Amino acid sequence: MQGNSEKVAVIGAGSWGTALAMVLADNGHEVLLWSHNEGQVKEINESHRNKKYLPEIKLPETITGYASLVEALTGVEKVILAVPTKAIREVIGKIRTIQKTPLTIVNVSKGIEPDTLLRISEVIKQEMPKKLLKDIVVLSGPSHAEEVSLRHPTTVTVTSENMEAAGKIQDLFINQNFRVYTNPDVVGVEIGGALKNIIALAAGIADGLGNGDNAKAALITRGLAEIARLGTKMGANPLTFSGLTGIGDLIVTCTSVHSRNWRAGNLLGKGHTLDEVLANMGMVVEGVRTTKAAYQLAEKYQVSMPITKALYNVLFNGYNPKAAVDSLMARGKKNEMDDLINILGERYNDEE
């Protein structure tokens, strides 16, 4: 338990928002957990459960559910934003009509907005008036909500343009089960967290096709190269992709049955259509939306992203998953070290 108790709003009572609310409650903070679903709020308050998202978990009694955003924001200075990325603009639009004093907003959702190609922190900055926005902090890393809610050891990263603000959020969350590092590379942390969902979809497809561990290892490794190529071109530090929000998040999302993106890909590999998969999941699969954005970013920055391109064709152009995998294997010969040289070269050229 932390020494200084705070009142913190968590906006979004899905699995991740609820799990983070539990971490905050364990640290002695008063948590105001908002959901647009009144039945879910009633369940949180009366039985201390959130059965749709974390069915086996008993929630701490210091978590109070609210269906009113006005009530959930009353008296708070820090807001944890845990809604799907497609809902960010709508929710921020509501917050700015309610809020009178500046907030620190901590975004914990991972994605890139298609068409605008903005990172989520950039979307928040665009939507929230400067007078109401104290700081934006991003929390990301290898962290399945199911395991966090069971208080299994988990390690994440926080980043911000204001590292003092990141340090305060580190203090807010860190405990013996939930270790928090800081990293000043906002671009790298956000790009790594978003794009790993694309590779997880591809890994799920490979598993659904029965391609085995060799194929998945290749997808993870070459997927990391794609992420680093694009991220570095966008201004990220390449070392970030060797950390928790790069290879760490990539490993956990590509190899675990807890991963929605892996599960969605697995169903695609087994022959289900995208519409069938999304209906079956019952929860947002961020990688689908992010694949479109990453495909657009690859074109904008003229970066080679063959796995992303193949997945884009499967999701949006009706390509057969097996044919897409075969096309990746049939690509021309390359030198693996070229990627590392190019990525590091991009970084050093920017610093000159």
C-alpha positions, 0 to 999 in steps of 0.5 A: 500500500502506498503512503499517499492516498488519492482519488483516481477515476478509471474511465472504462470498466472492461478487463484492463480498466478493471484490472488497473482499478484493482492495482490502484485499490491495492495501493490504497487509492479511492477508485471511481470506475466508470462504465456506460452500462448501468447493469455492470455498475450495479454489479460492481457496487453490489457484488464487487464483481465484473463477471463479463470481463473478469468472471472469477475475480472479487473486486476490492470494496474501495472500487466504486462504479459509476454510470455518470461521468460527472460523478466519476470525475468529481474531485479527481486530478488523474484519469486513467483512460481505458476505453477502446481506441475508437471511442477515445474522441467521443469520451474525451469530448464528454470529459471536456464538457464536464471538467473545470480543472486541469487533468493528468490523463493516463492512456492505457489503450493501444492503437493508431487512429486510421486515416489521421495516423495519430498516436492515441496521445496525439488524439487526446492532445487534439481533443482536450483543450490545453487549459484542461490538460495538465499532462498526458502519460502513456502506460504500456507493456506486457500485461494481460488483464486476467493475470494482473487481476490475479496479482501475478507479477507484471512489469510495464512502462510509463512515458510522457513528454513530461517525465516528472508526470510519468514519475508520479504515475509510476508512484501511483501504480507501482507495488510488489506485484506491478512493477513500473519503469519509466521511458522518455520515448513516447513515440517508441512506447506507443508504436510498439504497444500498438503494432504488436497487435498486428503481429499477434494477429499474424501469429494467431493465423499461423497457429490456426493454419497449424504452421508450428513454433518455427513459423511463429518465432519467425513472425515475432522476430521479423515482426519486431523488425517491421515495428522498429523500422517504422517506429524509428522512421517516426522518431522513436529510439530503436532501443525501446523496441528491445524493451518491455513495450517492444519485444516484451509486449510482442512475446506475451501477445503472440503466445498467450491464449489470453490475447484477443488478437492472437485468438482472433488470428487463430480463428481466421487461420482456421477458416472463419471470416473476419465478421464471424471472428469479431462477432465471436470475440465479444470484445474489441480486437484492436489489431484489426483497426491498427493494421489499417493504420499501420498499412497507411503509415508504411505507405506514408513513410515508405517503409517495408512492412511485408507482414503488415501488408499481408495481414491487411490483404487478409483482413480487408481484401479477402486474401486467403490466409494460407496464400498470404503466409506463402507469399511471405515465404516466397519473398526475395533473398535478404540479409538479416543484418541490413535491417539492424544497420538501417534502423540504427542508421536512421536513428544516428542520421536523425541525431546528426 
